[in-house]
Amino acid sequence: KDKEVQIIPWVLSDSNFVRCPAPRLDPQKTVFVGALHGMMTAQALAVVFNDLFGGVIYAGLDTDKYKYPIGSGRVTFNNRQSFMKAVSAAFIEIKTPRFSKKIQV
């Protein structure tokens, strides 16, 4: 059987985004994000979460041993209120000209 395959080029630096370097990212203010689209960069993830909830200081995409994104990531906030708003959302829909995807927080 023939199967259609989409090839998405990846720039290694697109896996991490830091708004302001912190000595240590607080795991108690970090959310796990799943079901990410293959074209989603860490910076784009940070912008979406900052627009919705505020306070984003870091976004990172989980990668495989070849540094290619595996569809999940983490977002860290600088305050508990933004963190709790993100956790309460559970799912958010991201719509761009290139793709539309519902992701899990």
Residue pairs with C-beta under 8 A, 6 or more apart in sequence:
6 38
8 38
8 39
10 67
10 68
10 69
12 67
14 41
14 42
14 43
14 61
15 41
15 42
15 60
15 61
15 63
15 67
15 69
16 42
16 58
16 59
16 60
16 61
17 41
17 42
17 43
17 45
17 46
17 58
17 59
17 60
18 57
18 58
19 46
19 50
19 56
19 57
19 58
20 57
20 78
22 57
22 58
22 78
25 57
25 58
25 76
26 76
28 80
28 83
29 76
29 77
29 78
29 79
29 80
29 82
29 83
30 58
30 74
30 75
30 76
30 77
30 83
31 74
31 75
31 77
31 83
31 86
31 87
31 105
32 72
32 73
32 74
32 105
33 45
33 72
33 73
33 74
33 75
33 103
33 104
33 105
34 71
34 72
34 103
34 104
35 71
35 72
35 101
35 102
35 103
35 104
36 45
36 61
36 69
36 71
36 72
36 73
36 101
36 103
37 71
37 94
37 99
37 101
37 103
38 69
38 71
39 96
39 98
39 99
40 61
40 69
40 94
40 101
41 61
42 59
42 60
42 61
42 73
43 59
44 96
45 59
45 61
45 73
45 75
46 56
46 58
46 59
46 75
48 92
48 94
49 56
49 59
49 75
49 86
50 56
52 85
52 86
52 89
52 92
53 77
53 82
53 83
53 85
53 86
53 89
54 77
54 79
54 82
54 85
55 77
55 78
55 79
55 81
55 82
55 83
56 75
56 76
56 77
56 78
56 82
57 76
57 77
57 78
58 74
58 75
58 76
59 73
59 74
59 75
59 76
60 73
60 74
61 69
61 70
61 72
61 73
62 69
62 70
62 71
62 72
62 73
62 74
63 69
63 70
64 70
75 86
77 83
77 86
86 105
87 105
89 105
90 104
90 105
91 102
91 103
91 104
91 105
92 102
92 103
92 105
93 100
93 101
93 102
93 103
94 100
94 101
94 102
94 103
